[in-house]
Amino acid sequence: MKSLETFFNIVFWAFSILFLFSCSGNLKQDKDGYYSEEKFVDSLNVGRKGKTKVEFEKFRHIKNGDVFVTLNVYDLKDIWVESKGSMFHTWELKNTFKFIKDGVTGLDVQICDFNNDGFNDVTYQSGIAGRGGNMVMTLFVYEPENKNFIHIKNSDNYPNLSFNSKLKCINSVILTGSITTVFLKIKKDSLDEFARVDVSDKIVVEEKDSTGKFKVIEEKVFTGNDKDPYKVFRNYKPLEY
């Protein structure tokens, strides 16, 4: 476990050094003193593939180093042009998001179907915590009815998000003094936690009951090796990696 902590420390300082070098050189800035540092565009894999486009862009202030991210969402629209006697395709802007971001990490955009509806959703890295071990992610879920994305408002409370194909839910792995695997469902514009497995010197499994309270359903001494706690549990009843 100590070797992994050392690795995360190295990653954190590497990002810090990269940040210092990225602020050098001649940069084109807007009237407010911000310049574009990174951009990500996809129109082939997200939402309605080939008909949905996302544009992420990361901006940094030339003097104070403040960073923010914008997300523009587009939908492919057919337009009849009478003078040309033909149908043309154009990208129609559906939504724009803007968020403050940490000044160390890159966008690291990830595309995945987080709610198992057949339409790919998208995340970007909004920060880092736990000495580099907790990747803070902001999640946007595609809504085909409106041809738009929903911002999952509390997604950055649950680091290291991944889709759990076994339980058709979302997992978050939280690295603190212990290692916690959290099981989540999407409810409207938020993530709702329904179970968790905490591993330290013992394994404690908790599940939310009908009243909304968590109750311990299993507790036992942890007898695994140092690598076991960093695995993501894909099931909690029974316990399975």
C-alpha positions in Angstrom: 0.0 0.0 0.0 2.9 2.3 0.7 4.3 1.8 -2.8 1.0 2.8 -4.3 0.9 6.0 -2.1 4.5 6.8 -3.3 3.3 6.4 -6.9 0.4 8.8 -6.4 2.8 11.4 -4.9 5.0 11.2 -7.9 2.0 11.6 -10.3 0.8 14.7 -8.3 4.2 16.4 -8.5 4.6 15.5 -12.1 1.3 17.3 -12.9 2.5 20.3 -10.8 5.7 20.6 -12.9 3.7 20.2 -16.1 1.5 23.1 -15.0 4.5 25.4 -14.4 5.9 24.7 -17.9 2.5 25.1 -19.6 2.4 28.8 -18.5 5.5 29.7 -20.4 5.8 31.1 -23.9 3.7 33.5 -26.0 0.0 32.8 -25.6 -3.0 34.2 -27.4 -5.4 35.5 -24.8 -8.9 37.0 -24.9 -9.9 40.4 -23.5 -10.3 39.0 -20.0 -6.8 37.5 -20.0 -7.7 33.8 -20.5 -6.1 31.6 -23.1 -7.2 28.2 -24.4 -4.9 25.5 -23.0 -6.6 22.3 -24.1 -9.5 21.2 -26.3 -11.4 17.9 -26.9 -14.0 17.4 -29.6 -16.0 14.2 -30.4 -18.9 13.7 -32.7 -18.6 9.9 -33.4 -18.9 8.2 -30.0 -21.1 10.3 -27.7 -24.9 10.5 -27.5 -26.5 9.7 -30.9 -23.3 8.6 -32.6 -22.6 10.8 -35.6 -25.4 13.2 -34.7 -24.2 14.5 -31.3 -21.1 16.6 -30.8 -19.3 17.7 -27.6 -16.6 20.3 -27.4 -14.7 20.6 -24.1 -12.2 23.5 -23.8 -10.0 24.4 -20.8 -9.0 28.0 -20.3 -6.3 29.4 -18.0 -5.8 33.0 -16.9 -2.4 34.4 -18.1 -1.7 36.1 -14.7 -3.4 34.5 -11.8 -3.6 31.0 -13.1 -7.4 30.6 -12.6 -8.8 27.7 -14.7 -12.3 27.0 -16.1 -13.8 24.5 -18.5 -16.6 24.9 -21.0 -18.7 22.2 -22.6 -20.7 22.9 -25.7 -23.3 20.3 -26.8 -24.4 20.2 -30.5 -27.1 18.2 -32.3 -26.9 17.5 -36.1 -29.8 19.3 -37.8 -31.1 18.9 -41.4 -31.9 22.2 -43.1 -33.6 22.6 -46.5 -32.0 25.4 -48.5 -34.5 26.5 -51.1 -32.0 28.4 -53.2 -29.8 25.3 -53.5 -32.7 22.9 -53.8 -31.0 20.6 -51.4 -30.8 19.5 -47.8 -27.8 20.5 -45.7 -26.5 19.4 -42.3 -25.5 21.8 -39.6 -24.6 21.6 -36.0 -27.2 23.2 -33.8 -26.0 24.4 -30.3 -28.2 22.7 -27.7 -26.5 23.6 -24.4 -23.4 25.2 -22.8 -21.8 24.5 -19.5 -19.1 26.3 -17.6 -17.3 25.1 -14.5 -14.2 26.1 -12.4 -11.4 23.5 -12.7 -8.3 22.7 -10.8 -5.0 24.1 -12.2 -3.1 20.8 -12.3 -4.9 18.1 -14.2 -5.9 17.9 -17.9 -9.4 17.3 -19.3 -9.0 13.5 -19.5 -12.4 13.1 -21.2 -13.9 9.6 -20.9 -16.8 8.3 -22.9 -18.9 5.5 -21.5 -22.5 4.4 -21.2 -23.0 5.0 -17.5 -26.8 4.3 -17.3 -26.9 1.3 -19.8 -29.4 2.9 -22.2 -27.3 2.4 -25.3 -26.2 6.1 -25.5 -22.7 7.0 -24.5 -22.3 9.6 -21.7 -19.2 11.6 -21.0 -17.0 12.7 -18.1 -14.0 15.0 -17.7 -11.5 15.3 -14.8 -12.4 18.3 -12.7 -9.9 17.8 -10.0 -7.7 15.4 -8.1 -7.6 14.5 -4.4 -6.2 11.9 -1.9 -2.5 12.6 -2.9 -3.4 11.8 -6.5 -5.4 8.7 -5.9 -8.9 10.1 -6.2 -9.7 11.3 -9.7 -12.6 13.8 -9.4 -14.9 13.4 -12.4 -17.8 15.5 -13.6 -20.4 13.4 -15.3 -22.9 14.3 -18.1 -25.6 11.8 -19.0 -27.1 11.9 -22.5 -30.9 12.3 -22.7 -32.1 11.1 -26.1 -35.6 12.6 -25.8 -34.2 16.1 -25.6 -31.0 15.4 -27.6 -29.1 17.0 -24.7 -26.9 16.1 -21.7 -27.8 16.3 -18.1 -25.2 17.4 -15.6 -25.0 15.0 -12.7 -24.6 17.6 -10.0 -23.0 15.5 -7.3 -20.8 13.4 -9.5 -17.7 15.1 -8.3 -18.4 13.9 -4.8 -17.6 10.3 -6.0 -14.1 9.9 -7.4 -12.9 7.2 -9.8 -16.2 6.5 -11.5 -16.8 3.4 -13.6 -19.7 1.5 -15.0 -20.5 -1.8 -13.3 -21.8 -4.2 -16.0 -22.7 -6.9 -13.4 -25.1 -4.8 -11.4 -25.9 -2.2 -14.1 -24.9 0.6 -11.8 -22.0 3.0 -11.2 -19.0 2.3 -8.9 -16.9 4.9 -7.2 -13.7 3.9 -5.4 -12.7 6.3 -2.6 -9.1 6.2 -1.3 -8.8 7.6 2.3 -7.5 5.9 5.4 -9.4 2.9 4.1 -10.6 1.9 0.6 -14.3 2.2 -0.1 -16.2 0.9 -3.1 -19.5 2.8 -3.4 -22.5 1.5 -5.5 -24.6 4.2 -7.1 -27.7 4.7 -9.3 -28.6 7.7 -11.4 -31.7 9.4 -10.1 -32.7 12.4 -12.2 -29.7 14.7 -12.1 -27.9 13.1 -9.1 -26.1 9.9 -8.0 -27.8 8.0 -5.3 -25.7 5.6 -3.1 -27.4 2.3 -2.3 -24.5 0.2 -0.9 -20.8 0.4 0.0 -17.9 -1.9 0.9 -15.2 -0.5 3.2 -11.8 -2.2 3.5 -9.2 -1.5 6.2 -8.2 -4.0 8.8 -11.7 -5.5 8.3 -14.3 -5.5 5.5 -17.6 -3.8 6.3 -20.5 -4.1 3.9 -23.5 -1.7 4.2 -26.7 -1.4 2.3 -29.4 1.2 2.3 -32.8 0.0 3.6 -36.3 1.0 2.7 -36.1 4.0 5.1 -33.0 5.4 3.5 -30.6 4.4 6.3 -27.5 2.4 5.9 -27.2 -0.9 7.8 -24.3 -3.3 8.1 -25.1 -6.6 6.4 -21.7 -8.2 6.6 -18.5 -7.6 8.7 -15.4 -9.8 8.7 -11.6 -9.5 9.2 -9.6 -8.6 6.1 -7.1 -11.3 5.4 -6.0 -10.4 1.9 -2.7 -9.1 0.7 -1.8 -5.4 0.1 -3.1 -5.4 -3.5 -6.6 -6.7 -2.7 -8.1 -3.4 -1.2 -7.4 -1.5 -4.5 -9.7 -3.7 -6.5 -13.2 -2.5 -7.4 -15.9 -4.7 -5.9 -18.5 -5.6 -8.6 -20.9 -7.1 -6.2 -21.5 -6.7 -2.5 -24.1 -9.4 -1.8 -22.2 -11.7 -2.1 -18.8 -10.0 -2.1 -17.1 -10.3 -5.6 -14.4 -8.4 -7.3 
